[in-house]
Amino acid sequence: MAEAKTLAVTARDRAGKGAARAERRAGRIPAVIYGGKVDPVLISVDPRDLQRELFAGHLFSTVYTFDVNGKSERVLPRDVQVHPVTDRPEHVDFLRVTASTKLAVEVPCNFINEEECPGLRLGGVLNVVRHAIEFVCRVDDIPQHIDIDLTGLEIGDGVHISMVKLPDGVEPTITDRDFTIATIAAPTIAIEEEPTEGEEGEEGEGGTEADGDEAEEETED
């Protein structure tokens, strides 16, 4: 379940685009903490710390604790704005949360027991339909990932949400259908085409005509 992690942040005293650009020039990423019926708090984060959390794949399902001017803030990342060309993070939104906060959050899928999947052993391919699933749960119940068990699946089989054991208090936001998470697809085999008899015959006829022309030229000489 969700465990609060610490992340070093620095308080900002100015808002606006100019102040945000100044933070970026200084090598930091501007951010804001909002929600909880409390005034927003302006902060900045180290880009290396943010990139590390992004690459880990659990940023939006991880609760963080910030120390801002001696005050503890418990937050959940909700949005990262990136540069349209470089894809570098330019701004982060953090939502204040408490143990009773309930919200929708995307949780990554973790596929397990591939060695116990007959379809994969026979050369099948794991076709991932959903790399993450959106759930509704309390902040303290957010799982770091959802295990998708592939045990016993044959080629052509699929994994649906009804087949997944979910932690208590965690429910998918899609409730009107038994959606697919992944399938075991048949292997793709490239078949080399062989020349047909007609193609071979045409080549042979062409060779005969050429020989005949040469014979006629020799006769005329």
HELIX and SHEET records of a PDB file:
HELIX    1   1 LYS A   17  ARG A   25  1                                   9    
HELIX    2   2 PRO A   47  ALA A   56  1                                  10    
HELIX    3   3 LEU A   59  SER A   61  5                                   3    
HELIX    4   4 GLU A  114  GLU A  116  5                                   3    
HELIX    5   5 PRO A  118  ARG A  121  1                                   4    
HELIX    6   6 VAL A  139  ASP A  141  5                                   3    
HELIX    7   7 ILE A  161  MET A  163  5                                   3    
HELIX    8   8 GLU A  197  GLU A  220  1                                  24    
SHEET    1   A 7 LYS A   5  THR A   6  0                                        
SHEET    2   A 7 TYR A  64  VAL A  68  1                                        
SHEET    3   A 7 LYS A  71  VAL A  82 -1                                        
SHEET    4   A 7 PRO A  89  ARG A  96 -1                                        
SHEET    5   A 7 ILE A  29  TYR A  34  1                                        
SHEET    6   A 7 VAL A  41  VAL A  45 -1                                        
SHEET    7   A 7 VAL A   9  ALA A  11 -1                                        
SHEET    1   B 4 ILE A 146  ASP A 149  0                                        
SHEET    2   B 4 LYS A 102  ILE A 112  1                                        
SHEET    3   B 4 ALA A 132  ARG A 138 -1                                        
SHEET    4   B 4 GLU A 171  PRO A 172 -1                                        
SHEET    1   C 3 VAL A 125  VAL A 128  0                                        
SHEET    2   C 3 THR A 180  ALA A 185 -1                                        
SHEET    3   C 3 GLY A 158  HIS A 160 -1                                        
END                                                                             
